[in-house]
Amino acid sequence: MDDLSTVRERLAVPGPSTETVARGRSRLLKAIAKERRARSARWTTFGLGLAGAAASAVVIGSTAVPLVPASPRPTAHAAPVPSAKQVLLAAATSVAGKPAEGDWWGIKLVRGSRFHDPTGRYVIQRADAEETWIPAGKMTKPHWIVQRYLGAKPATPRDEAAWRAAGSPSSWAYRTVNPSDLGGNPFDVEAAPGEAESFESRDVEWRLLFTGKTLAGMDELPSDAEGLRALLDPDGEEGNLLHNLQSLIAYVPVSSEVRATAYRLMAGLPGVVAEGRATDQLGRTGQAVLYLSPDMRDSGEQVRTRLIVDSVTGEPLSVETLTLDTGELMSFTAIEQTLWTDQKPDFPNPQRD
């Protein structure tokens, strides 16, 4: 296999001035407050803004992954919340220097979205498990994608009560797709989970959003702060930079040094604020940071994004898209695991190009 790039001396990311941090925090909080207003409905319609830089990737299991409600806000008596900069710099220190060797690189995800039932009386949450497996070395060999539909169910106990009152349907049919209904509804939704399938793919071009750059290999990206920022933020747009950094941290097969640098760059951006402890949809708890990022389905609009990071390992746990006004969950991508292994993965029900 081709070796990853030699570890370069990590450059410290210059911190912003106190005034810059204050302006950035104020900008995010004002954007949230601007949208906060009394509504009779529980939900508002915002487009789904979550898109990974990696090709769709994907996790299998014999049973559906248990999903939990979005985490509650910290109480008034909670311990002091570390700043976003503290959270992200600690994560950078934890992930730096981790080994990245093996015959296969893999990522296991659970993706979910929420949308109203066809009558609009309750909210449904559906989920898909995904794995992507890429052979190490030059990215000219086919990689594998494993997919399994995990099913759909009422999103919260309140929604479950409304679902039962409606006769506990096991499927939902829609006349049209409505991408602006929370996470966006499909045509037809089944409650029951499906079987796992594997797909061989020769589409090995991985593109970083907004940069127009293709990742031809796993060692292409610079690991120094100046070089990485120049690649990810050629036009000086903080929202685009945040989205690209999020992708590098959570989804893309990069070295631990590049991931650590991405954390440091994010830590230096004034638009990132800390939320405190949060629980992701797989029941794991970590530290969360909030920021505004581009809405990938509505040009010129923004979405509120929450990144949850493991407090011990520094690994990303989940990327969530929230409503701007209430902060309620629209969609999520939970990162179950990223790993290097010498063992060939299992590919159930393989389908070849």
C-alpha positions, 0 to 999 in steps of 0.5 A: 500500500502507499504510505500516508504523508510523512507527519509534518510539523504541526503549525499552531493556528493563530487565535482570533482577537477578543473582539473578533471572537465576540463579533462571531459569537454575537453573529451566530446568536443574533442569527438564531434569535432573529428566527426565534418567534412564537409559532403555533406549530411545533416545526418549521420548514427548513431545508436539509443542509447536511452533505458529506464530502465523501461519496455516500458511505455505509453500516450493517447490522442484524437489528435496527440501531436504537435511536434516542431523542435529541439531547436536552439543553443543559440545566441551570446547575450544570458544570461550566461549559468549556469553550468551543476553542477548548473542545476543538483543541482538545480533540485535535490533541487526542486525534493527532498521531493516531496510526493510519495503516491497514489494507482497508479504510472504512467508515460506518455511519447511521443517517437519519431524517425527520419529516411529517406524516402525510396528514401532518399530525406527527413527525416520522424519523427514518434511518439508514445504516451505511458503510464504505470500504476503500482498499488502501493505496492508490484510489484507482481500485474499486471500493465497496458500499454497504447499505441497509434501511433501518426502518421508520418510526414516530420521532418522539413519544408525543409523535408516537401517541399521535401515530397510535391515534391514527391507527399505527400505520406501518407505511406512509405514501406521499403524493410528492417529495417535499424536500423542505419538510424538515429533513425532506420526505421521500415518496413512500416510507416503510416502517419495517427495516430492509436487508443489507446489500453491497455495491462495488463502485469504481467511482473513486473521485472524492470531491471537497465541496466548494473547492473543486478539488478531487482527492486522487489519494489519501495523502493529497491534502496538506497537514499544515494549517496555512496550506489546508486553509488555502485549499479549503477556503480560497474565497475567504468564506467562513461558512464554506470553510466550516462545511469543508472542515466538518467534512474532513473531520467526520467523513473523509479518509485523511491522516490523523495529522490532517484531521487534527489540523482541521480541528485547530482551524475550526477552533480558530473561527469566531463563528463556532460556539460551545453548547456543552454536553449533548447526546447523539442519536445512538445514545453517546455523549460528548461535547457539542459545538454550534455554527452556521453553514451553507444550506446545500439545497437552498443557495444563499441560505444557511442552516444551524449545524451541531458537531458532537465530539467524543470528550476522550478520544476526540473522534467525531460522534455526530453531525446534526442539522437543526432548525434555526428557531427552536434548535430541533433536529431535522437530520443527522449523520452519526459516525459509528466508527472509522478504522483501518484494518488488514481484514477484508470486510464482509460484503453481504448480497454483493452487487457488482458494476 
